[in-house]
Amino acid sequence: MLDINDSIILSCAAQGGAMATAATEQTSLTRVAVSRRIKKLADAGYLHRHGTGTRQTYSLGDKRFWLRVEPLQDIARRGGEMVVWEQHLAAVLADLRANVKNLAYTAFTEMLNNALDHSNGQQVVMGMQVQGGQLQMLVADDGEGIFRKIAKAADLFDPRLAILELAKGKYTTAPMGHSGMGIFVSSRMMDGFAIDSCGLRFDPNETRTALPRFEWIAAHAHLKPTQAQTVVRMAIALDSTRTGNDVYFKYFESSPVGDAEPGEAFHTTEIPVRLAQLSSELVSRSQAKWVMNRTNQFKTVILDFAGVVHVGQAFVDEVFRVFATAHPHIRLKTMGMSLEVAKLVSLFGGP
């Protein structure tokens, strides 16, 4: 597993010039130790060698790695998340496809901004790895924990319901400065996206292609021991053709300049209804109300039934009759239903 000193050496390679000299000045390593690491990084594919003998030079290889641990207040004082990207990641990822780089920039800076503005933490771990045709990024903080904070702010009896609220979008604990779109949008821009905190996980693709653990970094080892750490992991294929507009045009529509309601353009949400199951099947009206809570903020609500094996009459009636009748202007759509669940929904009066 590479460490922060390796990250500094690779960053020096991205900047050009006398890499070994710069790396020796920026680390606590001797010149000999730096030279050994350079050889190791080149052998592993993180650096390309040019020339022979004592005149060898190096440039970034096909693999990339970056790791930094920093006090959140220092990042805020320097100018925030954009400064981190411009000073560290921009050069290391300069040769990525423009669309992938733009998506990575959006997701990384959104998640770092969340740590800065919401976590109430002291330290943040930031990491990046390019390997095997994929870019992986990580942002972890030692704050109070995202699900715990949402559950407290929304007065939820179980922090697992905080994941359900987060998945819908348009939820924020700081409405004066945020719209609640960052995590929703970032998770759709990435191929894989997961948040771990307090023993709970939010992964919108969990039932289809869950994001595996990152083997190249141990975020917890760099933070003070606490259950409330929040670890965000993101991944995208280097050859992805997705663009930011693909995401925006799917979930947003233009609204008049000066709209009184922030986030008015955010018109479509996708809700993984399995998150309302907690420890039981989807049978009660209460569970239906948890699913549909705040959905009157949207014009289209897509209910994703992936991972649901059974529904009850009361749940179906509350969603597809009671809610639909009370909100005729909201279009309800479904996806991910098994044949068994689809039969039950139809049996109980659903679409």
Secondary structure, DSSP 8 states (H G I E B T S, - for coil): ---HHHHHHHHHHHH-S-HHHHHHHHSS--HHHHHHHHHHHHHHTSEEEESSGGG-EEEE-SSEEEEEEEEHHHHHHHTSHHHHIIIIIHHHTTTS-HHHHHHHHHHHHHHHHHHHHH---SEEEEEEEEETTEEEEEEEE-SS-HHHHHHHHTT-SSTHHHHHHHHHS---S-TTT--S-HHHHHHHHSSEEEEEETTEEE-TTHHHH-----TT--GGGGS-S-TT-EEEEEEEETT----HHHHHHHHB----TT-SSTTTTB-EEEEEGGGG-TTS-B-SHHHHHHHHTTGGG-SEEEEE-TT---B-HHHHHIIIIIIHHH-TTSEEEEES--HHHHHHHHHTT--
